[in-house]
Amino acid sequence: MARPPLLQLSGVSLTFGGEPLFGDLALVIQPGDRIALVGRNGSGKSTLMKVMAGLVEPDRGERVVPAGVSVGYMEQDPDLSGFATLGGYAASGLGEGENYRLSMAAEGLKFRPGTPVSHASGGERRRAALARLLAEAPDLMLLDEPTNHLDIEAIEWLEAQLRDTRAAFVLISHDRAFLRALSKATLWIDRGQVRRRDAGFEGFEEWRETVWQQEDDARHKLDRRIRAEAKWAVEGISARRKRNQGRVRALAALRQERASQIRRQGTAAMELDAGPQSGKRVIEAKGLTKAFGGLTIVRDFSLRVLRGDRVAFVGPNGVGKTTLLKMLTGEIPPDSGTVQPGTNLQIAVFDQTRAQLDPDASLWDNLTGDPAMRVPGRADQVMVRGTPRHVVGYLKDFLFDERQARAPVRSLSGGEKARLLLARIMARDSNLLILDEPTNDLDVETLDLLQDVLGDYAGTVLLVSHDRDFIDRVATATVALEGQGRATTYPGGWSDYAAQRGVAAAAEPDARPAAPAPAAPPGGPRPAGRRRADPLSFAERNRLKALPAEIARLEGEIARLTAFLSQDGIFLREPQKARRAADLMAERQAALALAEEDWLALEERAGG
């Protein structure tokens, strides 16, 4: 006997902010459903989830939840008022003897229950809301961006929990890898219509393009019919005025049908200009060590970043990824070691806290108030890569409408704030782009576009992200911060790093990074047993140790570029990307030859 649905929406209509969001919506969620809820930023995903949760009342229609069925909702901005600690909030819905479930969730999500609410960050509040939902274990879980502010380790833990749960769930997430791993059905919100496909997110893009192509075909047929009827009206209406009023009314109805069709929202007009070319060597970091209190961020870390590299930094929250970025760009000094910046660098920074945005100022003022974008004497224009643009016109490039231009930034969603910050940094020339958690809150289409923009960018990119799919698509090298000062560079993206880490762990399960040998001061005593006349200097020995990893990185990048350029017709299909890949290939091959020569010369001297 079939079980009744967990939740049913019938004839739901909702107007939000004067605009119709849904009309006559019908939706059924069955036991065991694992649904990805997708759509553009602003399409109504979070609002629909609140309707499912019973937190937003629709204008018309009904929501039915059978007796005995529990529905739990994890929202993006939970209300913690009335609770002293995060743990008090997370445990408030639990019965006696159920706190063990909260302890398990807190450990997996790296959430500290004792944290006072008054001191908790936005990410900690969201982790508390997620831990509360998991501990309550409802029959239907509604999860709105659960992976935001989680590191990759916690995301993988959450993925395993949801994979093993018997509950049904609906997920909103920008994390493709997360959606692909968990979803078995897809709900797509598009211009007020909700479509369901009983297949996971894996094939969503192909499905979307098929639907849009069918729409375009139907629209073209309607346009041709309108043109034909209009031609008839112009040529023959005077002779047949009385007999054919029905046909005239039909033409008017066709035009009304065409006018009522809602245009698809376009994609943001993102563009990055690399400006003046930087030197070939962008950053040379040698022997970096940094500690805060009792926490060692890195120990004896070296990294060479060449022009055109895309380097991703990964690791658990709090391990020091942002701190390492700031050391590499000279914002904070290391305790020891050196950072040598390249020549002619122009840096643009996307910070994860969105601190560059004034929440109380309007979108307009956030652009015109930026000294790098200000046009002297023109309060309605901004300078965009050397060309004056009207503020509203430039905001429209990033999918904001004229009404939003004067609204305060605090009224924007997370995805809209990210787009506004991208608008600021993309307005200026840069050749070194620092992206600290750029993927949080962005929809799938905007992430696709950002990936393409970064692929065509002639400058260098340093990236911090917990989005495994995005790292795979963008990064040419991955620096993994693994705690206790250990930082290792791997060629390739996240999947390449995970594969290499697995091989290394299998080969050397008990391996630990060796502490660097202290350098003897000039003229000072030397360690016992060491030759007095060392053929290599301290810097040369560090260089010799670092070269194998650098050679492996370059070989990996060359292999990936070779595979890309080996595709049939790539120079015809994507000539710009193919030329850029060929240029990068020549650079990497030259760098590899130089690194191999350095290694051979230093190895011969060390042996002699």
Sequence and secondary structure as in RCSB ss.txt:
>XXXX:A:sequence
MARPPLLQLSGVSLTFGGEPLFGDLALVIQPGDRIALVGRNGSGKSTLMKVMAGLVEPDRGERVVPAGVSVGYME
QDPDLSGFATLGGYAASGLGEGENYRLSMAAEGLKFRPGTPVSHASGGERRRAALARLLAEAPDLMLLDEPTNHL
DIEAIEWLEAQLRDTRAAFVLISHDRAFLRALSKATLWIDRGQVRRRDAGFEGFEEWRETVWQQEDDARHKLDRR
IRAEAKWAVEGISARRKRNQGRVRALAALRQERASQIRRQGTAAMELDAGPQSGKRVIEAKGLTKAFGGLTIVRD
FSLRVLRGDRVAFVGPNGVGKTTLLKMLTGEIPPDSGTVQPGTNLQIAVFDQTRAQLDPDASLWDNLTGDPAMRV
PGRADQVMVRGTPRHVVGYLKDFLFDERQARAPVRSLSGGEKARLLLARIMARDSNLLILDEPTNDLDVETLDLL
QDVLGDYAGTVLLVSHDRDFIDRVATATVALEGQGRATTYPGGWSDYAAQRGVAAAAEPDARPAAPAPAAPPGGP
RPAGRRRADPLSFAERNRLKALPAEIARLEGEIARLTAFLSQDGIFLREPQKARRAADLMAERQAALALAEEDWL
ALEERAGG
>XXXX:A:secstr
     SEEEEEEEEEETTEEEEEEEEEEE TT EEEEE  TTSSHHHHHHHHHTSS  SEEEEE  TT  EEEE 
SS   TT SBHHHHHTTT  TT HHHHHHHHHHHT  TTSBGGG  HHHHHHHHHHHHHHH  SEEEEESTTTT 
 HHHHHHHHHHHHH  SEEEEE S HHHHHHH SEEEEEETTEEEEESS GGGHHHHHHHHHHHHHHHHHHHHHH
HHHHHHHHHHHTTTSTTTTHHHHHHHHHHHHHHHHS              S   SEEEEEEEEEEEETTEEEEEE
EEEEEETT EEEEE  TTSSHHHHHHHHTTSS  SEEEEEE SS  EEEE TT TTS TTSBHHHHHHT TTTEE
TTEEEEEEETTEEEEHHHHHHHTT  HHHHTSBGGGS HHHHHHHHHHHHHTS  SEEEEESTTTT  HHHHHHH
HHHHHH  SEEEEE   HHHHHHH SEEEEE STT EEEEESSHHHHHHHHHHHHHH TT           TTS 
  TTS SS SS HHHHHHHHHHHHHHHHHHHHHHHHHHHHTSTTHHHH HHHHHHHHHHHHHHHHHHHHHHHHHH
HHHHHHH 
